[in-house]
Amino acid sequence: MTTYHPLLDLPPFPADRYSLLADRLKTLLATRNDVVFVQAEAILALEAAATSLGRPGLVVVSIVTSPYGGYFGDWLRRAGGEVHTVQAEPGRPIAVRAVDAALSTLPRVDLVAMVHAETSSGILNPLPEIAALVRSRGALLVVDAVASVGGHALDVDALGIDVCAIGAQKALAGPTALSALSISPRAWAAMRPQPAPSSLSLLDLKANWLDRGRGVLPGMPAAIEFWALEAALDRVEAEGLVNVVARHARAAEATRSGVRALGIEPWETDPSRASALATAVAVPAAVEANDLIARARGFGAVVNPGFGKTATPLIRLDHTGQRARRADVLANIMGLGAALRSYGIEADISVASDVVSEAYVTR
Ligand SMILES: *Cc1c(COP(=O)(O)O)cnc(C)c1O
């Protein structure tokens, strides 16, 4: 007996569509650089970039605002790089002057690596300012835009990003196990071949896919992930990338107003330093973070623990991807409000929900 299952026996993803999909990602990133796929979640694409670019003596400035940035520096160090870390205050974006200071003290800098926006702490790093500094030093710029793509403006060529890593599962609301990298000619030229064929070698991917005319992917292409990425891009393009970015900005603004109406301040008071993907708030004194999270979830909010050694613990309200909508923002604010009230903390849920709705009124 044969039984139909929607996830099984899928048609293979047509070979001539890989290059079309890569070209659509180029448009999304506003780049003329090559775009290659990595058939894995984005953390592996980042490790592949570090492995391919790293070499003994490479002088790196690694900007760290989350564990992801830390791993990237570690991988470059593993490959023999001389890695100088510039670490932000816990839960805060990097200060441009800290990067400037690091760049000015080093006689030579080959590569600067940074994360654009963080979901883990809800911050936005000052990418245009740092990109300008990096350009003036002539170093390669590697940007982890996994979270920010679709959530913030990201103009790869205008910013001069040499390697840009993206995933589809955050703001683009697509599949998790397929990621992509844009790679400039300079970055290709800086890469070293690995001693043996390697899934972490981007030069192998270049030789086996780009240099062969971008037909069928090397290895076993994951049809289900490619169909899903295509569907996600269809949806993003139908909405319009600028509208997707604007929807995230509005969700962030509405969330910030909503938490203020509940009587708490967003952790990052300057909206230009906050990511549009998640909003971090400090946990009120006398409340335990994980207990607050559990209660807020019980009331329908999507809340996660903040990360990093901040002075007060943080929780993050999620408004990424398809959740960057009024209904989800409202559910978060009402859930958080109900959780606060369950401790006897005064929080006016109806005023807060009015404030969220107000943020969605178009005039
Ligand atoms: C989610 C995320 C990653 C890792 O992506 P995965 O696909 O989950 O491996 C890397 N960097 C940033 C900034 C992220 O938000």
The ligand as an ORCA input file, in Angstrom:
! r2SCAN-3c Opt
* xyz 0 1
  C      20.283     32.781     14.781
  C      21.580     33.412     14.569
  C      22.700     32.682     14.144
  C      22.698     31.202     13.971
  O      21.793     30.781     13.039
  P      21.348     29.255     13.040
  O      20.724     29.111     11.717
  O      20.390     29.129     14.187
  O      22.562     28.435     13.213
  C      23.882     33.357     13.942
  N      23.981     34.676     14.143
  C      22.938     35.420     14.550
  C      23.116     36.890     14.752
  C      21.713     34.821     14.791
  O      20.675     35.547     15.225
*
